[in-house]
Amino acid sequence: MPATILNGTNIASEVTEKLKTEIQSIKQEHPAFQPHLAILQVGNRIESNLYVKIKQKTCERIGLTTDYFKFPADVTQDVVMSKILELNDDAHVHGILLQLPLDCLHPIDADTCIQAISRSKDVDGLHPFNSGLLARGNLRDGFIPCTAKACLTIIEKTGIDLRGKQAVVIGRSKLVGSPMADLLKWRDATVTTCHSKTKNLPSIVEQADVLVVAVGHANLVKGEWLKPGAIVVDCGINYEDDPSSQNAYRLIGDVEFSSCSEKASFITPVPGGVGPMTVATLLANTFDSAKGQLQRSTLRNTFKKESLIFKRFLSYSTAIQVPLKCQSSNVCGQPLPFLCHRDYSSQSLFAKNSLLLTSSKVVLHDMRSESTTHRHAFKRHRNRMESNLVPFSSTYSYNFSNYEHTLKVLLLRLKKSLRIFPK
C-alpha cells in the first residue's frame, strides 16, 4: 500500500493561520503589539534569495513585519557583526535570522556571528545557549532549531507514540541532525545518529520506526532499506538537471521517493514537505519572542505600580500583607503548604527581613521596626509551622540571580493582579 503523503504545505497553513489569529487577538488588548523579524543575508545565492522571499511573503500574510538587510559578497565580518549588535539593542526587533550559508568573498565565521545574536532573539535556535538547553532537555525556555522542530511537528501529525520507538537520524549537522536527535530523545524514542563514517547504513536504517534524513545526498536512501511501515521525513534539498522544467532543474530529496513511498507508512515529499513547515516554525518562534517581551514589559509595569512594597522595605516599614484569594492551593502543579526562606544575602533588597508565605496570604515582615512583642509573636507563629516549612530555593528552582526577582515571579503566578495594603 502506498505511503500517506505528509503535506508540509497544509500543516504549515494550519500553523500560520493559528498564529495570525493569536496576533490579532493580542492586538485587540495591546494595539502596539507587533512581532518583527530582521533577516540578514550575505551574497546573492539564488536559493537564499528564494527562501528570504518566501519568508517575507508569509510574514506579511499573517501580520509580522520584517527588515531585510542584504550585504554584498565582499562585506567584512565586522560590518555584519555591527548590524547584529545594533539589532540586539533594538526593542522593536523580536527575532534575528542570519540566512545560511553565507555567500562571501572574505572569510566570515558564521558561528561567531550567530553567537553575537542575542539569545532571546535567536529565533533560528542556533545560539550555543539555546543549543545547550535543548541538549539538557529544556524544551521550554529556549528556541529550538526551526527545521528540527518542524520535523517533529510533522512526525506528531501521524499520531505515532514515540515512546520506545526506534528512531534513526542520518546527519549530524548543528542545523538539523543533532537537534533532531535531541528532540526525539527527549520524546523518549531510542535514537541512533548516522553520519558519513557510519558503517552498514542500510542495516541500521531497516530497524527504524522513524527515519529522518538530512545529509544533502540526492536519493541516498533506497526503498529496500526501509522497515515496512516506517515514517520517513526527508529534509534534503538537492538540484537535478531537468531540461523539461522551466528552470532546467528540479528539486529532489535525500530519499528515493518512488521506492520508499511503496514501503513506508508516511513520507514527506520534496518540495512541499519540511520546507514550508520550517518557515512556519520560524514565524512561530518570532511570535513567541514578541509575546515574551510583552509579558516581561507587563511584569515590569505591574511592579512599578506596586513599588510601595519595595519602598516600604527601604524605609523600614512595619509589614505588608498581600491578600491572594487563591482558588487553588498549589502553584505550578506542586502543593503549596507553607514556604519560608530567611537567609537573604546582605545585598538583597529584602536583607534582614523574613518572608512567610501561606496559601492564603503573603506576609513580608520587617523585623527591625516591629516592637519586641510583635517580633516574639511572629517567631512563635513561625516555630509552630516549622514542621511544614519548605526551603523556597529547593522547592522552586527558578533560574534568577536574586530573591527579589524570584518573589516578583512568584507573586505574579499566584495572582496576576495584586492589591497591596500596608498593615
C-alpha positions as CSV (number, residue, x, y, z in Angstrom):
1,M,0.0,0.0,0.0
2,P,1.5,3.4,-1.0
3,A,2.5,5.7,1.9
4,T,0.4,8.6,3.1
5,I,2.0,11.9,1.9
6,L,2.7,14.2,4.8
7,N,1.9,17.5,3.1
8,G,4.0,20.1,4.8
9,T,2.3,23.0,3.0
10,N,-1.1,22.1,4.5
11,I,0.4,21.6,8.0
12,A,2.2,24.9,7.7
13,S,-1.0,26.7,6.7
14,E,-2.7,25.4,9.9
15,V,0.2,26.8,12.0
16,T,0.3,30.2,10.3
17,E,-3.5,30.6,10.4
18,K,-3.3,30.0,14.2
19,L,-0.5,32.5,14.5
20,K,-2.5,35.1,12.6
21,T,-5.5,34.6,14.9
22,E,-3.3,34.9,18.0
23,I,-1.6,38.0,16.8
24,Q,-5.0,39.7,16.1
25,S,-6.3,38.6,19.5
26,I,-3.3,40.2,21.3
27,K,-3.5,43.4,19.3
28,Q,-7.1,43.9,20.5
29,E,-5.8,44.2,24.0
30,H,-2.3,45.6,23.2
31,P,-2.6,47.7,19.9
32,A,1.1,48.4,19.9
33,F,2.0,44.7,19.8
34,Q,3.9,44.0,16.5
35,P,6.1,40.9,16.1
36,H,9.1,41.9,14.0
37,L,11.7,39.7,12.3
38,A,15.1,41.0,10.9
39,I,16.7,38.9,8.2
40,L,20.4,39.3,7.3
41,Q,21.7,37.8,4.0
42,V,25.3,37.9,2.7
43,G,25.8,37.5,-1.0
44,N,23.4,36.7,-3.8
45,R,22.7,33.0,-3.8
46,I,19.7,32.2,-5.8
47,E,18.4,29.7,-3.3
48,S,18.8,32.1,-0.4
49,N,17.0,34.9,-2.4
50,L,14.1,32.5,-2.9
51,Y,13.9,31.4,0.8
52,V,14.0,35.0,2.0
53,K,11.3,36.0,-0.4
54,I,9.1,33.1,0.9
55,K,9.7,34.1,4.5
56,Q,8.8,37.8,3.8
57,K,5.6,36.9,2.0
58,T,4.5,34.5,4.8
59,C,5.3,37.2,7.4
60,E,3.2,39.8,5.5
61,R,0.3,37.4,5.2
62,I,0.0,36.6,9.0
63,G,0.8,40.1,10.3
64,L,4.5,40.0,11.1
65,T,6.8,42.8,9.9
66,T,10.3,42.3,8.5
67,D,13.5,44.1,7.9
68,Y,15.7,42.7,5.2
69,F,19.4,43.5,5.2
70,K,21.3,42.2,2.2
71,F,25.0,42.6,2.2
72,P,27.3,42.3,-0.9
73,A,29.6,39.3,-1.1
74,D,32.6,41.4,-0.3
75,V,31.3,42.5,3.1
76,T,33.5,42.0,6.1
77,Q,32.7,40.2,9.3
78,D,32.9,43.4,11.3
79,V,30.1,45.0,9.3
80,V,27.8,42.0,9.7
81,M,28.6,41.8,13.5
82,S,28.0,45.6,13.9
83,K,24.5,45.2,12.3
84,I,23.7,42.2,14.6
85,L,24.7,44.2,17.7
86,E,22.6,47.1,16.5
87,L,19.5,44.8,16.1
88,N,20.1,43.3,19.5
89,D,19.6,46.7,21.0
90,D,16.5,47.5,19.0
91,A,13.5,46.8,21.2
92,H,11.2,46.7,18.2
93,V,13.1,43.7,16.8
94,H,12.0,40.3,18.3
95,G,13.8,37.9,16.0
96,I,17.1,38.0,14.1
97,L,17.8,35.5,11.3
98,L,21.2,35.1,9.6
99,Q,20.4,33.4,6.3
100,L,22.8,30.4,5.8
101,P,25.0,29.6,4.1
102,L,26.9,32.8,3.7
103,D,28.0,33.7,0.2
104,C,31.0,35.8,1.0
105,L,34.4,36.6,-0.7
106,H,36.1,37.4,2.6
107,P,36.2,34.8,5.4
108,I,33.2,35.2,7.8
109,D,32.8,32.9,10.7
110,A,29.1,32.1,10.8
111,D,29.3,30.6,14.3
112,T,30.8,33.8,15.6
113,C,28.0,35.8,14.0
114,I,25.3,33.5,15.4
115,Q,26.9,33.8,18.9
116,A,26.6,37.5,18.6
117,I,22.9,37.3,18.2
118,S,21.0,37.9,21.5
119,R,19.8,34.5,22.7
120,S,16.4,36.0,23.3
121,K,16.2,37.0,19.6
122,D,17.8,33.8,18.2
123,V,14.6,32.6,16.6
124,D,16.6,30.1,14.4
125,G,17.6,28.3,17.6
126,L,21.3,28.1,16.8
127,H,22.9,30.1,19.6
128,P,25.0,27.9,21.9
129,F,22.8,28.8,24.9
130,N,19.7,27.6,23.1
131,S,21.5,24.5,21.9
132,G,22.6,23.8,25.4
133,L,19.1,24.0,26.7
134,L,17.9,21.5,24.1
135,A,20.8,19.1,24.8
136,R,19.8,19.2,28.5
137,G,16.2,18.5,27.7
138,N,14.9,22.0,28.5
139,L,12.4,22.4,25.6
140,R,10.6,25.3,27.3
141,D,13.0,28.2,28.0
142,G,14.9,28.5,24.7
143,F,14.3,28.4,20.9
144,I,14.5,25.0,19.1
145,P,16.1,25.0,15.6
146,C,13.3,25.5,13.1
147,T,13.9,22.6,10.8
148,A,14.2,20.1,13.6
149,K,11.1,21.4,15.3
150,A,9.3,21.3,12.0
151,C,10.2,17.7,11.5
152,L,8.9,16.8,15.0
153,T,5.6,18.6,14.3
154,I,5.2,16.6,11.1
155,I,6.0,13.3,12.8
156,E,3.5,14.0,15.6
157,K,0.8,14.7,12.9
158,T,1.0,10.9,12.1
159,G,-0.3,10.2,15.6
160,I,2.6,7.9,16.5
161,D,3.6,7.5,20.1
162,L,7.4,8.0,20.0
163,R,8.0,6.4,23.4
164,G,10.2,3.4,23.0
165,K,10.3,3.6,19.2
166,Q,13.5,3.1,17.2
167,A,14.4,6.4,15.5
168,V,17.3,6.8,13.1
169,V,18.7,10.3,12.1
170,I,21.0,10.4,9.1
171,G,23.1,13.5,9.5
172,R,24.6,15.3,12.5
173,S,24.7,18.9,11.5
174,K,24.1,21.7,14.0
175,L,21.1,22.9,12.0
176,V,19.1,19.7,11.6
177,G,20.7,16.3,12.5
178,S,22.0,17.0,16.1
179,P,18.9,18.9,17.3
180,M,16.6,16.4,15.7
181,A,18.3,13.5,17.6
182,D,17.9,15.5,20.8
183,L,14.3,16.2,20.2
184,L,13.5,12.6,19.5
185,K,15.5,11.5,22.6
186,W,13.5,13.8,24.8
187,R,10.3,12.3,23.3
188,D,11.6,9.0,24.7
189,A,12.5,7.4,21.4
190,T,15.6,5.3,21.2
191,V,17.8,7.3,18.8
192,T,20.6,6.3,16.5
193,T,22.6,9.0,14.7
194,C,24.3,8.1,11.5
195,H,26.8,10.1,9.5
196,S,29.4,9.8,6.8
197,K,31.6,7.5,8.8
198,T,28.8,5.1,9.7
199,K,29.3,1.6,8.6
200,N,26.5,-0.7,7.4
201,L,24.0,2.1,7.0
202,P,21.2,0.0,5.3
203,S,21.2,-2.5,8.2
204,I,20.7,0.4,10.7
205,V,18.0,2.1,8.6
206,E,16.0,-1.1,8.3
207,Q,15.5,-1.0,12.1
208,A,13.9,2.5,12.1
209,D,10.3,3.1,13.0
210,V,11.0,6.8,12.3
211,L,13.7,7.9,9.8
212,V,14.8,11.5,9.4
213,V,17.3,12.2,6.6
214,A,19.3,15.4,6.3
215,V,22.7,14.9,4.6
216,G,22.4,16.7,1.2
217,H,23.0,13.5,-0.8
218,A,20.4,13.0,-3.5
219,N,18.4,9.7,-3.4
220,L,20.7,8.3,-0.7
221,V,18.0,6.1,1.0
222,K,16.5,3.4,-1.1
223,G,13.2,1.7,-0.6
224,E,14.7,-1.7,0.2
225,W,16.5,-0.2,3.2
226,L,13.3,0.6,5.0
227,K,11.4,-1.2,7.6
228,P,7.8,-1.8,6.4
229,G,5.5,0.9,7.8
230,A,8.3,3.3,8.7
231,I,7.7,7.0,8.9
232,V,10.2,8.8,6.6
233,V,11.0,12.6,6.9
234,D,13.2,13.9,4.1
235,C,14.9,17.2,4.8
236,G,17.2,17.1,1.8
237,I,17.2,19.7,-0.9
238,N,19.2,18.7,-4.0
239,Y,19.1,20.0,-7.6
240,E,18.9,17.7,-10.5
241,D,19.1,18.8,-14.1
242,D,15.7,18.6,-15.9
243,P,15.5,20.1,-19.4
244,S,11.8,19.7,-19.4
245,S,11.4,22.0,-16.3
246,Q,11.0,25.8,-16.7
247,N,14.2,26.4,-14.7
248,A,16.1,23.4,-16.3
249,Y,16.3,21.7,-12.9
250,R,14.1,20.1,-10.3
251,L,14.3,19.6,-6.6
252,I,14.8,16.1,-5.1
253,G,15.4,14.9,-1.6
254,D,17.8,12.6,0.2
255,V,15.3,9.8,-0.1
256,E,14.4,8.0,-3.3
257,F,10.7,8.9,-3.2
258,S,9.4,6.4,-5.7
259,S,10.7,3.3,-4.0
260,C,10.4,4.5,-0.4
261,S,6.8,5.6,-0.8
262,E,5.9,1.9,-1.6
263,K,7.3,0.6,1.7
264,A,6.8,3.5,4.2
265,S,3.5,4.3,6.0
266,F,4.1,8.1,5.9
267,I,6.6,10.1,3.9
268,T,7.3,13.8,3.2
269,P,7.7,15.0,-0.4
270,V,10.4,17.3,-1.7
271,P,9.4,20.0,-2.3
272,G,6.3,20.7,-0.2
273,G,7.4,18.7,2.9
274,V,9.7,20.0,5.6
275,G,10.4,23.4,3.8
276,P,7.1,25.1,4.4
277,M,6.9,23.9,7.9
278,T,10.4,25.3,8.6
279,V,9.2,28.8,7.6
280,A,6.1,28.4,9.7
281,T,8.2,27.4,12.7
282,L,10.5,30.4,12.3
283,L,7.5,32.7,12.4
284,A,6.1,30.8,15.5
285,N,9.4,31.4,17.3
286,T,9.4,35.1,16.3
287,F,5.8,35.4,17.7
288,D,6.8,33.6,20.9
289,S,9.8,36.1,21.3
290,A,7.4,39.1,20.8
291,K,4.9,37.6,23.2
292,G,7.6,37.0,25.8
293,Q,8.8,40.6,25.5
294,L,5.3,41.8,26.0
295,Q,4.9,39.7,29.1
296,R,8.1,41.0,30.6
297,S,7.1,44.5,29.9
298,T,3.7,43.9,31.6
299,L,5.5,42.4,34.6
300,R,7.8,45.4,34.9
301,N,4.8,47.8,34.7
302,T,2.9,45.9,37.3
303,F,5.7,46.1,39.8
304,K,6.4,49.7,39.0
305,K,2.8,50.4,40.1
306,E,3.2,48.3,43.2
307,S,6.6,49.9,44.1
308,L,5.1,50.5,47.6
309,I,6.2,47.0,48.5
310,F,9.8,47.9,47.9
311,K,9.8,51.5,49.1
312,R,8.3,50.4,52.4
313,F,11.1,47.9,52.9
314,L,13.8,50.5,52.3
315,S,12.1,53.0,54.6
316,Y,11.8,50.4,57.4
317,S,8.0,49.9,57.2
318,T,6.3,47.6,59.6
319,A,4.8,45.0,57.4
320,I,2.8,44.4,54.2
321,Q,0.1,41.9,53.7
322,V,-1.0,40.7,50.3
323,P,-4.4,39.0,50.2
324,L,-4.2,36.4,47.4
325,K,-7.7,34.8,47.5
326,C,-6.2,31.8,45.6
327,Q,-8.8,29.4,44.2
328,S,-6.2,26.6,44.2
329,S,-3.8,25.6,46.9
330,N,-1.0,24.7,44.5
331,V,1.4,26.6,42.2
332,C,2.8,25.1,39.0
333,G,1.2,21.7,39.9
334,Q,3.1,21.5,43.2
335,P,1.4,21.6,46.7
336,L,1.7,24.9,48.4
337,P,1.6,24.4,52.2
338,F,4.0,26.9,53.9
339,L,7.1,28.3,52.3
340,C,9.7,30.2,54.2
341,H,13.1,31.5,53.4
342,R,15.0,33.7,55.9
343,D,18.6,33.5,54.7
344,Y,18.7,36.5,52.4
345,S,22.1,37.8,51.3
346,S,23.2,41.2,52.6
347,Q,22.9,42.7,49.1
348,S,19.3,41.6,48.7
349,L,16.6,44.3,48.7
350,F,14.9,42.2,51.4
351,A,18.0,41.9,53.7
352,K,17.2,41.1,57.3
353,N,13.6,40.7,56.6
354,S,11.6,37.5,56.9
355,L,9.2,36.0,54.4
356,L,6.3,33.8,55.4
357,L,4.1,32.5,52.6
358,T,0.9,30.6,53.2
359,S,-1.8,29.6,50.7
360,S,-4.0,32.4,51.9
361,K,-1.6,35.4,52.2
362,V,1.9,36.6,51.9
363,V,3.5,38.5,54.9
364,L,6.7,40.4,54.2
365,H,7.9,41.3,57.7
366,D,10.5,43.9,58.6
367,M,11.9,42.6,61.9
368,R,13.8,45.9,62.6
369,S,10.8,48.2,63.0
370,E,8.4,46.0,65.0
371,S,8.0,46.0,68.7
372,T,9.6,43.2,70.8
373,T,6.1,41.8,71.4
374,H,5.3,41.6,67.7
375,R,8.7,40.0,66.9
376,H,8.2,37.3,69.6
377,A,4.7,36.6,68.3
378,F,6.0,36.3,64.8
379,K,8.7,33.9,65.8
380,R,6.3,31.8,67.8
381,H,4.0,31.6,64.8
382,R,6.9,30.7,62.6
383,N,8.1,28.0,65.0
384,R,4.6,26.4,65.1
385,M,4.8,26.0,61.4
386,E,8.4,24.7,61.4
387,S,7.4,21.1,60.6
388,N,5.6,22.3,57.5
389,L,8.1,24.8,56.2
390,V,9.9,24.0,52.9
391,P,13.0,26.0,51.8
392,F,11.9,28.2,48.9
393,S,15.2,27.7,46.9
394,S,14.9,23.9,47.0
395,T,11.2,23.8,46.1
396,Y,11.2,26.1,43.1
397,S,14.4,26.2,41.1
398,Y,13.8,29.4,39.1
399,N,16.9,30.5,37.3
400,F,17.0,34.0,38.7
401,S,20.0,35.8,40.2
402,N,18.3,37.4,43.1
403,Y,15.5,36.9,45.5
404,E,13.5,40.0,44.6
405,H,13.1,38.8,41.0
406,T,12.1,35.4,42.2
407,L,9.5,36.9,44.5
408,K,8.1,39.0,41.7
409,V,7.5,36.0,39.6
410,L,6.0,34.0,42.4
411,L,3.6,36.8,43.2
412,L,2.6,37.2,39.6
413,R,1.9,33.4,39.2
414,L,-0.2,33.4,42.4
415,K,-2.3,36.4,41.4
416,K,-1.9,38.4,38.2
417,S,-3.5,41.4,39.7
418,L,-2.2,42.2,43.2
419,R,-3.6,44.8,45.6
420,I,-1.1,45.9,48.2
421,F,-2.3,47.0,51.6
422,P,0.1,48.3,54.3
423,K,-0.6,46.7,57.7
